[in-house]
Amino acid sequence: MKYLLDTHTWIWWNMNPKRLSAKVKRLISEPTRYEELLLSAISPWEFCKLLDKKKTHHRLRSGRVDEPRFGS
C-alpha cells in the first residue's frame, strides 16, 4: 500500500515525532508496512509558508531542528 503524508505529518515526523499518533509512528517506522511513503510536491512550499508566517518556530540544537511550535 502507498501512503501520502499530510504536510503536518511530514513536519512532525521530522521535527517533533512526539506529536504523531502511535499508529502513525508504527506505520512510518516499519517500512515493511508500506510500499511507498509519498509527499505532495506542495508540502515543502507549505512548510516555507508556515515559516514565513511564523506559524512554526524551531530551535537549532546540536546541529538539528528540534521542538517545532505551531501557532493558530
C-alpha positions, -999 to 999 in steps of 0.1 A, spaced: 0 0 0 11 36 -7 6 64 18 5 101 11 18 121 41 -1 152 51 22 182 54 19 184 92 25 147 95 57 151 75 68 181 95 61 164 128 78 132 117 110 151 110 108 177 137 87 165 166 77 128 163 60 130 198 31 147 181 24 117 159 -2 91 170 11 57 180 -5 42 148 13 67 125 47 62 143 43 24 139 35 27 103 63 51 94 89 32 114 82 -1 98 89 0 61 75 -35 56 41 -20 63 40 1 32 51 0 -4 58 38 -6 56 69 15 47 98 -7 49 135 -1 30 161 -21 52 185 -41 33 213 -24 44 202 12 78 219 12 62 251 -1 36 249 27 63 244 52 81 275 39 49 295 42 45 284 78 80 296 85 73 329 67 41 335 87 59 325 118 33 298 124 61 273 132 91 281 153 121 259 158 153 260 176 186 246 164 203 224 190 233 201 183 230 208 146 194 196 142 160 211 142 140 205 174 107 213 190 85 230 164 56 250 178 26 256 157 6 288 162 -30 294 154 
